[in-house]
Amino acid sequence: MRHTEFWARLDAALGRSYSRTWAELTVIRDLDGRTTQEALDAGVAPKQVWAAVRRQLELPESER
């Protein structure tokens, strides 16, 4: 998964205007207590970050 696909999926899940704010402010336990943005900036693969986001948001399996 590329970063562009990650952001497109997050935009679809939360709405474009809210997804960036959510990514900067919401700490996710599965990302070692980092925000989505911090994890991506640290080099965590977008696919791994998306999996953590999907669990956090309790999105359906179809969103894998």
A tleap script that builds the chain and sets N, CA, C and O, in Angstrom:
source leaprc.protein.ff14SB
mol = sequence {
  NMET ARG HIE THR GLU PHE TRP ALA ARG LEU
  ASP ALA ALA LEU GLY ARG SER TYR SER ARG
  THR TRP ALA GLU LEU THR VAL ILE ARG ASP
  LEU ASP GLY ARG THR THR GLN GLU ALA LEU
  ASP ALA GLY VAL ALA PRO LYS GLN VAL TRP
  ALA ALA VAL ARG ARG GLN LEU GLU LEU PRO
  GLU SER GLU CARG
}
set mol.1.N position { 0.843 -1.174 0.000 }
set mol.1.CA position { 0.000 0.000 0.000 }
set mol.1.C position { 0.894 1.245 0.000 }
set mol.1.O position { 1.878 1.325 0.735 }
set mol.2.N position { 0.532 2.183 -0.821 }
set mol.2.CA position { 1.267 3.453 -0.870 }
set mol.2.C position { 0.594 4.471 0.049 }
set mol.2.O position { -0.549 4.295 0.470 }
set mol.3.N position { 1.317 5.513 0.339 }
set mol.3.CA position { 0.774 6.569 1.194 }
set mol.3.C position { -0.499 7.164 0.588 }
set mol.3.O position { -1.447 7.467 1.312 }
set mol.4.N position { -0.522 7.327 -0.720 }
set mol.4.CA position { -1.710 7.911 -1.358 }
set mol.4.C position { -2.934 7.026 -1.152 }
set mol.4.O position { -4.031 7.533 -0.917 }
set mol.5.N position { -2.759 5.717 -1.238 }
set mol.5.CA position { -3.881 4.810 -1.007 }
set mol.5.C position { -4.317 4.859 0.458 }
set mol.5.O position { -5.510 4.837 0.758 }
set mol.6.N position { -3.340 4.924 1.365 }
set mol.6.CA position { -3.663 5.031 2.783 }
set mol.6.C position { -4.549 6.251 3.044 }
set mol.6.O position { -5.594 6.146 3.686 }
set mol.7.N position { -4.114 7.413 2.534 }
set mol.7.CA position { -4.867 8.646 2.781 }
set mol.7.C position { -6.232 8.611 2.110 }
set mol.7.O position { -7.200 9.143 2.653 }
set mol.8.N position { -6.321 7.998 0.948 }
set mol.8.CA position { -7.620 7.875 0.278 }
set mol.8.C position { -8.576 7.029 1.117 }
set mol.8.O position { -9.759 7.349 1.228 }
set mol.9.N position { -8.064 5.956 1.702 }
set mol.9.CA position { -8.907 5.106 2.547 }
set mol.9.C position { -9.335 5.830 3.819 }
set mol.9.O position { -10.486 5.723 4.244 }
set mol.10.N position { -8.404 6.567 4.426 }
set mol.10.CA position { -8.751 7.297 5.640 }
set mol.10.C position { -9.762 8.403 5.333 }
set mol.10.O position { -10.688 8.640 6.109 }
set mol.11.N position { -9.576 9.073 4.201 }
set mol.11.CA position { -10.538 10.090 3.768 }
set mol.11.C position { -11.927 9.485 3.581 }
set mol.11.O position { -12.931 10.083 3.968 }
set mol.12.N position { -11.974 8.297 2.985 }
set mol.12.CA position { -13.254 7.629 2.753 }
set mol.12.C position { -13.914 7.237 4.074 }
set mol.12.O position { -15.137 7.293 4.201 }
set mol.13.N position { -13.108 6.844 5.047 }
set mol.13.CA position { -13.645 6.397 6.332 }
set mol.13.C position { -14.114 7.558 7.203 }
set mol.13.O position { -15.130 7.452 7.890 }
set mol.14.N position { -13.371 8.672 7.176 }
set mol.14.CA position { -13.642 9.764 8.112 }
set mol.14.C position { -14.076 11.068 7.451 }
set mol.14.O position { -14.559 11.980 8.122 }
set mol.15.N position { -13.905 11.153 6.155 }
set mol.15.CA position { -14.149 12.416 5.467 }
set mol.15.C position { -12.847 13.186 5.352 }
set mol.15.O position { -12.056 13.222 6.294 }
set mol.16.N position { -12.629 13.791 4.223 }
set mol.16.CA position { -11.350 14.458 3.960 }
set mol.16.C position { -11.046 15.577 4.957 }
set mol.16.O position { -9.897 15.736 5.368 }
set mol.17.N position { -12.026 16.329 5.337 }
set mol.17.CA position { -11.763 17.466 6.220 }
set mol.17.C position { -11.393 17.025 7.644 }
set mol.17.O position { -10.700 17.757 8.350 }
set mol.18.N position { -11.840 15.855 8.067 }
set mol.18.CA position { -11.567 15.393 9.422 }
set mol.18.C position { -10.389 14.415 9.495 }
set mol.18.O position { -9.735 14.323 10.534 }
set mol.19.N position { -10.112 13.698 8.427 }
set mol.19.CA position { -9.120 12.626 8.480 }
set mol.19.C position { -7.725 13.121 8.856 }
set mol.19.O position { -7.017 12.452 9.609 }
set mol.20.N position { -7.327 14.263 8.351 }
set mol.20.CA position { -5.980 14.791 8.667 }
set mol.20.C position { -5.874 15.174 10.139 }
set mol.20.O position { -4.866 14.894 10.787 }
set mol.21.N position { -6.903 15.805 10.656 }
set mol.21.CA position { -6.910 16.187 12.069 }
set mol.21.C position { -6.887 14.939 12.945 }
set mol.21.O position { -6.126 14.868 13.910 }
set mol.22.N position { -7.712 13.965 12.611 }
set mol.22.CA position { -7.759 12.704 13.363 }
set mol.22.C position { -6.386 12.044 13.356 }
set mol.22.O position { -5.930 11.552 14.388 }
set mol.23.N position { -5.720 12.028 12.197 }
set mol.23.CA position { -4.407 11.390 12.071 }
set mol.23.C position { -3.348 12.081 12.923 }
set mol.23.O position { -2.401 11.439 13.377 }
set mol.24.N position { -3.501 13.368 13.138 }
set mol.24.CA position { -2.523 14.127 13.919 }
set mol.24.C position { -2.788 14.076 15.422 }
set mol.24.O position { -1.869 14.271 16.217 }
set mol.25.N position { -4.031 13.816 15.818 }
set mol.25.CA position { -4.381 13.925 17.235 }
set mol.25.C position { -4.693 12.615 17.949 }
set mol.25.O position { -4.537 12.529 19.166 }
set mol.26.N position { -5.130 11.600 17.218 }
set mol.26.CA position { -5.576 10.366 17.850 }
set mol.26.C position { -4.414 9.410 18.059 }
set mol.26.O position { -3.770 8.978 17.103 }
set mol.27.N position { -4.157 9.090 19.302 }
set mol.27.CA position { -3.097 8.141 19.652 }
set mol.27.C position { -3.668 6.732 19.542 }
set mol.27.O position { -4.753 6.443 20.045 }
set mol.28.N position { -2.916 5.865 18.877 }
set mol.28.CA position { -3.353 4.491 18.652 }
set mol.28.C position { -2.419 3.546 19.387 }
set mol.28.O position { -1.214 3.524 19.136 }
set mol.29.N position { -2.978 2.777 20.285 }
set mol.29.CA position { -2.197 1.848 21.098 }
set mol.29.C position { -1.394 0.878 20.233 }
set mol.29.O position { -0.231 0.599 20.525 }
set mol.30.N position { -2.012 0.367 19.174 }
set mol.30.CA position { -1.343 -0.608 18.305 }
set mol.30.C position { -0.166 -0.020 17.530 }
set mol.30.O position { 0.595 -0.756 16.904 }
set mol.31.N position { -0.018 1.280 17.570 }
set mol.31.CA position { 1.128 1.947 16.927 }
set mol.31.C position { 2.122 2.419 17.982 }
set mol.31.O position { 2.797 3.434 17.812 }
set mol.32.N position { 2.195 1.669 19.061 }
set mol.32.CA position { 3.103 1.981 20.177 }
set mol.32.C position { 2.827 3.350 20.776 }
set mol.32.O position { 3.747 4.074 21.156 }
set mol.33.N position { 1.543 3.695 20.855 }
set mol.33.CA position { 1.155 4.947 21.485 }
set mol.33.C position { 1.438 6.179 20.646 }
set mol.33.O position { 1.509 7.291 21.169 }
set mol.34.N position { 1.596 5.984 19.359 }
set mol.34.CA position { 1.824 7.118 18.457 }
set mol.34.C position { 0.537 7.440 17.709 }
set mol.34.O position { -0.392 6.633 17.657 }
set mol.35.N position { 0.504 8.623 17.139 }
set mol.35.CA position { -0.598 8.959 16.252 }
set mol.35.C position { -0.310 8.330 14.891 }
set mol.35.O position { 0.800 7.870 14.624 }
set mol.36.N position { -1.319 8.320 14.052 }
set mol.36.CA position { -1.148 7.818 12.694 }
set mol.36.C position { -0.052 8.591 11.980 }
set mol.36.O position { 0.822 7.997 11.349 }
set mol.37.N position { -0.096 9.905 12.079 }
set mol.37.CA position { 0.897 10.738 11.405 }
set mol.37.C position { 2.291 10.474 11.937 }
set mol.37.O position { 3.241 10.391 11.157 }
set mol.38.N position { 2.437 10.340 13.246 }
set mol.38.CA position { 3.748 10.050 13.827 }
set mol.38.C position { 4.288 8.714 13.337 }
set mol.38.O position { 5.476 8.598 13.034 }
set mol.39.N position { 3.433 7.713 13.257 }
set mol.39.CA position { 3.863 6.396 12.787 }
set mol.39.C position { 4.330 6.457 11.333 }
set mol.39.O position { 5.375 5.906 10.987 }
set mol.40.N position { 3.557 7.124 10.493 }
set mol.40.CA position { 3.953 7.259 9.092 }
set mol.40.C position { 5.262 8.032 8.972 }
set mol.40.O position { 6.141 7.653 8.199 }
set mol.41.N position { 5.390 9.113 9.734 }
set mol.41.CA position { 6.620 9.915 9.703 }
set mol.41.C position { 7.829 9.127 10.189 }
set mol.41.O position { 8.955 9.392 9.769 }
set mol.42.N position { 7.597 8.154 11.077 }
set mol.42.CA position { 8.681 7.324 11.616 }
set mol.42.C position { 9.055 6.185 10.671 }
set mol.42.O position { 9.991 5.431 10.939 }
set mol.43.N position { 8.327 6.065 9.576 }
set mol.43.CA position { 8.669 5.049 8.590 }
set mol.43.C position { 7.892 3.749 8.688 }
set mol.43.O position { 8.216 2.780 8.001 }
set mol.44.N position { 6.868 3.715 9.537 }
set mol.44.CA position { 6.028 2.527 9.617 }
set mol.44.C position { 5.279 2.396 8.291 }
set mol.44.O position { 4.767 3.380 7.757 }
set mol.45.N position { 5.225 1.192 7.778 }
set mol.45.CA position { 4.579 0.954 6.479 }
set mol.45.C position { 3.105 1.352 6.522 }
set mol.45.O position { 2.399 1.032 7.478 }
set mol.46.N position { 2.642 2.054 5.478 }
set mol.46.CA position { 1.232 2.462 5.444 }
set mol.46.C position { 0.266 1.295 5.627 }
set mol.46.O position { -0.791 1.466 6.235 }
set mol.47.N position { 0.603 0.119 5.118 }
set mol.47.CA position { -0.269 -1.045 5.274 }
set mol.47.C position { -0.411 -1.425 6.747 }
set mol.47.O position { -1.502 -1.771 7.201 }
set mol.48.N position { 0.688 -1.361 7.487 }
set mol.48.CA position { 0.661 -1.659 8.922 }
set mol.48.C position { -0.122 -0.588 9.682 }
set mol.48.O position { -0.887 -0.901 10.595 }
set mol.49.N position { 0.068 0.655 9.308 }
set mol.49.CA position { -0.665 1.754 9.948 }
set mol.49.C position { -2.160 1.615 9.657 }
set mol.49.O position { -2.991 1.808 10.543 }
set mol.50.N position { -2.496 1.278 8.403 }
set mol.50.CA position { -3.904 1.124 8.058 }
set mol.50.C position { -4.545 0.011 8.881 }
set mol.50.O position { -5.681 0.154 9.332 }
set mol.51.N position { -3.836 -1.088 9.080 }
set mol.51.CA position { -4.383 -2.200 9.868 }
set mol.51.C position { -4.708 -1.728 11.284 }
set mol.51.O position { -5.747 -2.093 11.835 }
set mol.52.N position { -3.833 -0.925 11.872 }
set mol.52.CA position { -4.074 -0.397 13.222 }
set mol.52.C position { -5.250 0.581 13.221 }
set mol.52.O position { -6.079 0.565 14.131 }
set mol.53.N position { -5.315 1.424 12.202 }
set mol.53.CA position { -6.425 2.377 12.089 }
set mol.53.C position { -7.748 1.634 11.930 }
set mol.53.O position { -8.747 1.986 12.557 }
set mol.54.N position { -7.744 0.614 11.095 }
set mol.54.CA position { -8.967 -0.167 10.854 }
set mol.54.C position { -9.474 -0.789 12.147 }
set mol.54.O position { -10.677 -0.796 12.413 }
set mol.55.N position { -8.548 -1.312 12.953 }
set mol.55.CA position { -8.957 -1.876 14.254 }
set mol.55.C position { -9.463 -0.783 15.192 }
set mol.55.O position { -10.475 -0.968 15.868 }
set mol.56.N position { -8.775 0.339 15.239 }
set mol.56.CA position { -9.156 1.446 16.110 }
set mol.56.C position { -10.557 1.960 15.780 }
set mol.56.O position { -11.356 2.231 16.676 }
set mol.57.N position { -10.842 2.090 14.491 }
set mol.57.CA position { -12.133 2.607 14.046 }
set mol.57.C position { -13.206 1.519 13.974 }
set mol.57.O position { -14.373 1.799 13.702 }
set mol.58.N position { -12.792 0.285 14.219 }
set mol.58.CA position { -13.687 -0.870 14.135 }
set mol.58.C position { -14.384 -0.944 12.778 }
set mol.58.O position { -15.595 -1.149 12.687 }
set mol.59.N position { -13.583 -0.771 11.729 }
set mol.59.CA position { -14.093 -0.878 10.372 }
set mol.59.C position { -14.270 -2.351 10.022 }
set mol.59.O position { -13.585 -3.205 10.584 }
set mol.60.N position { -15.177 -2.658 9.105 }
set mol.60.CA position { -15.403 -4.047 8.738 }
set mol.60.C position { -14.205 -4.669 8.039 }
set mol.60.O position { -13.355 -3.969 7.488 }
set mol.61.N position { -14.151 -5.992 8.070 }
set mol.61.CA position { -13.062 -6.725 7.426 }
set mol.61.C position { -12.932 -6.371 5.942 }
set mol.61.O position { -11.838 -6.445 5.382 }
set mol.62.N position { -14.020 -5.994 5.318 }
set mol.62.CA position { -13.983 -5.654 3.901 }
set mol.62.C position { -13.080 -4.451 3.624 }
set mol.62.O position { -12.726 -4.198 2.472 }
set mol.63.N position { -12.707 -3.712 4.659 }
set mol.63.CA position { -11.849 -2.534 4.525 }
set mol.63.C position { -10.371 -2.879 4.636 }
set mol.63.O position { -9.524 -1.988 4.701 }
set mol.64.N position { -10.062 -4.174 4.658 }
set mol.64.CA position { -8.660 -4.594 4.754 }
set mol.64.C position { -7.953 -4.194 3.544 }
set mol.64.O position { -6.756 -4.450 3.415 }
savepdb mol mol.pdb
quit
